[in-house]
Amino acid sequence: VELVESGGGSVQAGGSLRLSCTVSEYTYNTYCLGWLRQAPGKEREGVAFIDSNSRSTYVDSVKGRFTISQDKAKNTLYLQMNSLKPEDTGMYYCAIVWGMTAIQALGRDPDYGMDHWGKGTLVNISS
C-alpha cells in the first residue's frame, strides 16, 4: 500500500491549506485513514481520522478549523485546514490502519498505531 501526500506549503496565520493523499489500494474493506503531524522538537500526534463508514474524529486543538474527508471513487483523502495558526506548523503524514474505527485510531499511539504511512508534506505557518 502506498500513500502519497500533497498540498503542503507556507501561508500566513489565518490562512488555509488543503492537503491531499492518494491511496494505492485498500487491502481490507474496514479501515481508518488519518492525518498525523509532527512539529519541530515535538512528538507526533494524530490530528484527524476518518473510517470506512465515514465517521471522523479530531484532536481538540483543530476542532472547528480542520475538516477531514475522503473521496472513495478517487482513493483520495483530504484535510481542509482553515484559520491556521503558527502552532499548526509541522510535517503532516497520511496513514492508514486496518480494522479500526476513527474513534479507536485517535486514541492509539501515533508512532505505532498505523499500518502504512506516506512520506509527509510540510506545512509552515508564519505569524
C-alpha positions in Angstrom: 0.0 0.0 0.0 1.4 3.4 -1.0 0.2 6.7 0.3 1.3 10.0 -1.3 0.6 13.4 0.3 0.5 16.7 -1.5 -0.7 20.3 -0.8 1.6 21.4 1.9 3.2 24.9 1.8 3.8 28.2 3.6 1.0 30.5 4.5 0.4 33.2 7.0 -1.6 32.7 10.1 -5.3 32.8 9.4 -4.9 31.3 6.0 -6.0 28.0 4.6 -4.4 24.9 3.0 -5.9 21.7 1.6 -3.9 18.6 1.9 -4.5 15.5 -0.3 -3.4 11.9 0.0 -3.8 9.3 -2.7 -4.0 5.7 -1.6 -2.8 3.0 -4.0 -5.1 0.2 -2.7 -7.4 -0.9 0.1 -6.4 -4.4 1.3 -9.5 -4.7 3.5 -12.9 -3.1 3.4 -12.7 -1.9 7.0 -10.1 0.8 7.6 -9.3 4.1 9.1 -7.4 6.9 7.3 -5.7 9.6 9.2 -3.6 12.7 9.2 -0.9 12.9 11.8 1.7 15.7 12.3 5.0 16.3 13.9 6.1 19.7 14.8 9.8 20.6 15.2 11.0 19.3 18.6 7.7 17.7 19.5 6.2 14.2 19.4 4.0 13.1 16.6 0.2 13.5 17.2 -2.9 12.3 15.5 -4.8 15.3 14.0 -7.9 13.8 12.3 -9.2 10.4 11.3 -12.0 9.1 9.1 -13.0 5.5 8.8 -14.6 3.3 6.1 -18.1 4.3 7.4 -17.1 8.0 7.0 -17.1 8.7 10.7 -14.5 11.2 11.7 -12.7 12.4 14.8 -10.3 15.3 15.6 -7.8 16.3 18.2 -9.2 19.1 20.3 -6.7 21.7 19.0 -8.1 21.5 15.4 -11.8 21.1 16.0 -13.8 23.7 14.2 -10.9 24.6 12.0 -9.9 21.4 10.1 -12.1 19.0 8.1 -11.2 15.5 7.1 -12.9 13.9 4.1 -12.4 11.1 1.6 -13.4 10.5 -2.0 -13.7 6.8 -2.2 -14.1 6.9 -6.0 -10.7 8.6 -6.3 -9.0 6.8 -3.5 -8.1 10.2 -2.0 -8.1 11.6 1.5 -8.3 15.3 2.2 -7.6 17.7 5.0 -9.1 21.1 4.7 -7.3 23.4 7.2 -8.7 26.8 7.9 -7.8 29.6 10.4 -4.3 28.2 10.5 -2.0 29.1 13.4 1.8 29.0 13.8 1.4 26.0 16.1 -0.1 24.1 13.2 3.4 24.1 11.6 4.9 20.7 11.0 5.2 17.7 8.8 1.8 16.2 8.0 1.6 12.5 7.3 -1.2 10.5 5.8 -1.6 7.0 7.2 -4.0 4.0 7.2 -4.8 1.3 9.7 -7.0 -1.8 9.0 -10.0 -2.9 11.0 -10.3 0.2 13.2 -12.8 3.0 13.7 -11.9 6.7 13.8 -12.5 6.9 17.5 -10.2 3.9 18.1 -7.5 5.4 15.9 -7.5 8.7 17.7 -6.7 7.1 21.0 -3.8 5.0 19.7 -0.1 5.7 20.0 0.6 7.7 16.8 4.0 6.1 16.3 2.8 2.6 16.4 -1.0 2.7 15.7 -1.0 2.9 11.9 -0.1 0.2 9.4 1.1 2.2 6.4 2.5 5.8 6.1 3.1 8.3 3.5 6.4 10.3 3.4 4.8 13.5 4.5 4.1 17.1 3.3 5.5 20.1 5.1 3.2 22.8 6.4 4.7 26.1 7.6 2.5 28.8 9.2 4.1 32.2 9.8 2.8 34.7 12.3 
